[in-house]
């Protein structure tokens, strides 16, 4: 389950920080083999001529009860620090599975009660909110609870849930559906690129 934050600077070259982290639970790859790495690759094609950097959220991405909370704290701390250091930078947040819980919590939508979810331990400061260009979520566990991103971030969010994915679809029974989000990387990058 993967999370990524892309920080986009307004002046060229634009800098994107992708705290993927919150890669999926036990997911291999720098940013996450299933979502983070493919989304970064797709963004590089969509945002040609811009310098993209990335940040992998530092958290266990395991089944412990505090995993998502640790990712939530790390993501918010990193974005807060990065925003202060680079005042013109903008951000794209990317989360897959448990990483989606990390992003949900970071934007004020609690993942408590969801698969590998946790209560909110930190939220992005209000001053940073206008600098979040897009939120890209994949296999988001809160959806199985009937929840979604609402409020301030709703219009900037795309939330993929494959048919039958038991992590994000209540009653879903196709475990392989949860592993197929690589095919949505281009659509997610197109959505984000249109908001940068």
C-alpha positions in Angstrom: 0.0 0.0 0.0 1.7 3.1 -1.1 1.8 6.8 -0.6 3.5 9.4 -2.5 3.7 13.1 -2.3 4.7 15.1 -5.3 5.9 18.6 -4.6 5.6 20.8 -7.6 7.4 24.2 -7.7 5.7 26.8 -9.8 8.8 28.3 -11.3 10.8 26.2 -13.9 12.1 23.7 -13.3 9.1 22.3 -11.3 10.2 20.0 -8.6 8.0 17.1 -7.7 8.5 15.3 -4.4 6.8 11.9 -4.4 6.7 10.6 -0.8 5.6 7.3 -1.9 6.0 5.8 0.9 3.4 4.7 2.0 4.0 2.2 -0.6 1.6 -0.7 -0.1 1.9 -3.1 2.8 5.1 -5.1 2.2 5.3 -3.6 -1.3 8.7 -3.6 -2.9 10.2 -0.8 -4.9 11.5 2.7 -4.1 8.2 4.4 -4.3 6.2 1.2 -4.7 6.3 -1.3 -7.5 2.6 -1.3 -8.2 1.7 2.4 -8.0 4.4 4.8 -6.9 7.2 4.0 -9.4 4.7 3.7 -12.4 3.0 7.0 -11.5 6.4 8.8 -11.3 7.3 7.4 -14.7 4.0 8.5 -16.2 4.4 12.0 -14.6 7.9 12.3 -16.2 6.3 11.7 -19.6 3.4 14.2 -18.9 5.5 16.9 -17.4 8.4 16.9 -19.8 11.0 19.6 -19.3 10.5 19.6 -15.6 12.7 18.3 -12.9 10.9 15.7 -10.9 12.2 14.5 -7.5 10.6 12.1 -5.1 10.3 11.3 -1.5 9.4 7.9 -0.2 7.3 8.2 3.0 9.3 6.6 5.8 7.1 4.1 7.5 7.0 0.4 8.1 4.1 -0.4 5.6 3.4 -3.5 7.6 0.4 -4.9 9.5 1.2 -3.3 12.8 -1.5 -1.2 14.4 0.8 1.9 14.2 2.1 1.6 10.7 -0.3 4.0 8.9 0.0 6.5 11.8 3.8 6.5 11.5 3.4 7.2 7.8 0.8 9.9 8.5 3.2 11.7 10.8 6.2 11.3 8.4 4.2 12.6 5.4 2.9 15.7 7.2 6.3 16.5 8.7 8.0 16.1 5.3 5.5 18.3 3.5 5.6 20.9 6.2 9.4 21.1 6.1 9.5 21.1 2.3 6.8 23.8 2.0 8.8 26.1 4.4 12.0 25.5 2.5 10.5 26.0 -1.0 7.6 28.5 -0.8 6.7 28.2 -4.5 6.6 24.4 -4.5 3.3 22.5 -5.1 2.5 19.0 -4.1 0.9 15.9 -5.5 0.0 13.2 -2.9 -0.1 9.6 -4.0 -1.3 6.7 -1.9 -1.8 3.0 -2.6 -3.7 0.8 -0.2 -2.2 1.4 3.3 -0.5 4.4 1.7 -4.0 5.7 0.8 -4.8 5.6 4.5 -1.6 7.6 5.2 -2.7 10.3 2.6 -6.4 10.2 3.8 -5.3 10.9 7.4 -2.8 13.6 6.3 -5.6 15.5 4.6 -8.0 15.1 7.5 -10.1 12.1 6.5 -9.7 9.4 9.2 -8.8 5.9 8.1 -9.6 4.5 11.6 -11.6 1.2 11.2 -10.3 0.6 7.6 -8.0 -2.3 6.7 -4.5 -1.3 8.1 -6.0 2.1 9.0 -5.3 4.3 12.0 -6.6 7.4 13.7 -5.3 10.8 12.4 -2.1 11.8 14.2 -1.3 14.9 12.0 -2.9 16.9 9.2 -1.4 19.2 6.6 -1.5 22.8 7.8 -4.1 25.1 6.2 -1.4 27.2 4.7 -0.2 24.2 2.6 -3.6 23.2 1.4 -3.7 25.5 -1.7 -0.3 24.1 -2.7 -1.6 20.6 -3.0 -2.3 20.2 -6.7 -3.7 16.7 -6.7 -4.4 13.7 -4.6 -4.1 10.3 -6.3 -5.5 7.3 -4.4 -5.5 3.6 -5.4 -7.2 0.7 -3.6 -8.2 3.1 -0.8 -9.4 1.1 2.2 -11.8 3.8 3.5 -14.0 3.2 0.5 -15.0 -0.2 1.8 -16.4 1.7 4.8 -18.5 3.9 2.5 -16.2 6.9 3.0 -14.3 9.0 0.5 -12.3 12.2 0.3 -14.7 15.2 0.8 -14.3 18.9 1.5 -11.4 21.0 0.4 -9.5 18.2 -1.4 -12.5 16.5 -3.1 -12.2 18.3 -6.5 -8.4 17.6 -6.6 -8.7 13.9 -5.8 -9.0 10.9 -8.1 -9.6 7.6 -6.3 -9.3 4.3 -8.2 -11.0 1.2 -6.9 -10.9 -1.8 -9.2 -14.1 -3.9 -9.4 -13.9 -6.7 -6.9 -11.0 -5.3 -5.0 -11.7 -6.5 -1.4 -9.6 -3.7 0.1 -11.7 -0.8 -1.2 -14.9 -2.5 -2.3 -17.2 -3.8 0.5 -17.9 -7.4 -0.4 -15.2 -7.5 -3.1 -13.7 -10.9 -3.6 -11.0 -10.5 -6.3 -7.6 -10.3 -4.5 -5.8 -9.9 -7.8 -7.8 -6.8 -8.5 -5.9 -5.1 -5.7 -2.6 -5.7 -7.5 -3.6 -4.3 -10.9 -3.4 -0.5 -10.3 -0.3 -0.1 -12.4 -2.7 0.2 -15.4 -4.1 3.4 -13.9 -0.8 5.2 -13.6 -1.2 7.1 -16.9 -4.8 8.2 -16.1 -3.6 9.4 -12.6 -0.6 11.3 -14.1 -2.9 12.9 -16.7 -5.3 14.0 -13.9 -2.4 15.5 -11.8 -0.6 17.1 -14.8 -3.8 19.0 -15.6 -3.8 20.5 -12.2 -0.2 21.5 -11.9 
